[in-house]
């Protein structure tokens, strides 16, 4: 059985925030996610998505970026 539980890594030690359900003992694999890690927002546009003649360019991506304004706001 496998379980994924949240935890904290600090000063070389790992602390689980929840007890894995249904598992008494076992091996672990740890992925450490650095705090404050910046994620680039995903884009619906892909290079070459509309290949009917011309391919998408960097400018197309900048123009298509969502600026945070909701559709119903004017």
Sine and cosine of phi, psi and omega as CSV:
sin_phi,cos_phi,sin_psi,cos_psi,sin_omega,cos_omega
0.00,0.00,0.54,-0.84,0.00,-1.00
-0.84,-0.55,0.58,-0.81,0.05,-1.00
-0.65,-0.76,0.57,-0.82,0.10,-1.00
-0.92,-0.40,0.83,-0.56,0.00,-1.00
-0.76,-0.65,0.54,-0.84,0.03,-1.00
-0.96,0.27,0.43,-0.91,0.02,-1.00
-0.35,-0.94,0.05,-1.00,0.01,-1.00
-0.77,-0.63,0.71,-0.71,0.09,-1.00
-0.94,-0.33,0.86,-0.52,0.02,-1.00
-0.50,-0.86,0.73,-0.69,0.06,-1.00
0.79,0.61,0.67,0.74,0.08,-1.00
0.98,0.17,0.11,0.99,-0.01,-1.00
-0.83,-0.56,0.50,-0.86,0.01,-1.00
-0.92,-0.39,0.76,-0.65,0.05,-1.00
-0.87,-0.50,0.84,-0.54,0.04,-1.00
-0.99,0.17,0.69,-0.72,0.00,-1.00
-1.00,0.02,-0.24,0.97,0.05,-1.00
-0.65,-0.76,0.44,-0.90,0.08,-1.00
-1.00,0.03,0.77,-0.63,0.04,-1.00
-0.88,0.47,0.76,-0.65,-0.03,-1.00
-0.99,0.16,0.75,-0.66,0.09,-1.00
0.99,0.17,0.14,0.99,-0.01,-1.00
-0.81,-0.59,0.83,-0.55,0.04,-1.00
-1.00,0.02,-0.80,0.60,-0.02,-1.00
-0.67,-0.74,0.40,-0.92,0.05,-1.00
0.11,-0.99,0.17,-0.99,0.07,-1.00
-0.99,0.15,0.38,-0.93,0.02,-1.00
-0.78,-0.63,0.41,-0.91,0.19,-0.98
-0.79,-0.61,0.72,-0.70,-0.14,-0.99
-0.88,-0.48,0.72,-0.69,0.15,-0.99
-0.90,-0.43,0.87,-0.49,0.00,-1.00
-0.99,-0.13,0.83,-0.56,0.02,-1.00
-0.96,-0.28,0.91,-0.42,-0.07,-1.00
-0.91,0.41,0.71,-0.70,0.03,-1.00
-0.89,0.46,0.59,-0.81,0.05,-1.00
0.96,0.27,0.18,0.98,0.01,-1.00
-0.91,0.41,0.81,-0.59,-0.04,-1.00
-1.00,0.08,0.76,-0.65,0.03,-1.00
-0.94,-0.33,0.72,-0.69,0.06,-1.00
-0.97,0.23,0.75,-0.66,0.00,-1.00
-0.88,0.48,0.59,-0.81,-0.01,-1.00
-0.95,0.32,0.41,-0.91,-0.02,-1.00
-0.86,-0.52,0.68,-0.73,0.03,-1.00
-0.97,0.22,-0.31,0.95,-0.05,-1.00
-1.00,0.01,0.63,-0.78,0.02,-1.00
-0.78,-0.63,0.54,-0.84,0.05,-1.00
-0.86,0.52,0.76,-0.65,0.06,-1.00
0.97,0.22,0.15,0.99,-0.04,-1.00
-0.88,0.48,-0.66,0.75,0.02,-1.00
-0.93,-0.38,0.99,0.11,-0.11,-0.99
-1.00,-0.06,0.67,0.74,0.03,-1.00
-1.00,-0.01,0.86,0.52,0.03,-1.00
0.88,-0.48,-0.89,0.45,-0.02,-1.00
-0.90,-0.44,0.49,-0.87,0.02,-1.00
-1.00,-0.10,0.35,-0.94,0.04,-1.00
-0.90,0.44,0.57,-0.82,0.02,-1.00
-0.89,-0.46,0.14,-0.99,0.06,-1.00
-0.85,0.52,-0.63,0.77,0.01,-1.00
-0.88,0.47,-0.62,0.79,0.04,-1.00
-0.86,0.51,-0.65,0.76,0.01,-1.00
-0.92,0.40,-0.67,0.74,0.01,-1.00
-0.90,0.43,-0.65,0.76,0.01,-1.00
-0.91,0.41,-0.61,0.79,-0.08,-1.00
-0.99,0.14,-0.16,0.99,0.00,-1.00
-0.85,0.53,0.69,-0.72,0.05,-1.00
-0.96,0.27,0.77,-0.64,-0.10,-1.00
-0.99,-0.12,0.04,1.00,0.06,-1.00
1.00,-0.09,-0.04,1.00,0.02,-1.00
-1.00,0.06,0.77,-0.64,-0.03,-1.00
-0.98,0.21,0.44,-0.90,-0.07,-1.00
-0.86,0.51,-0.59,0.81,-0.07,-1.00
-0.99,0.12,-0.13,0.99,0.08,-1.00
-1.00,0.06,0.65,-0.76,-0.02,-1.00
-0.78,-0.63,0.00,0.00,0.00,0.00
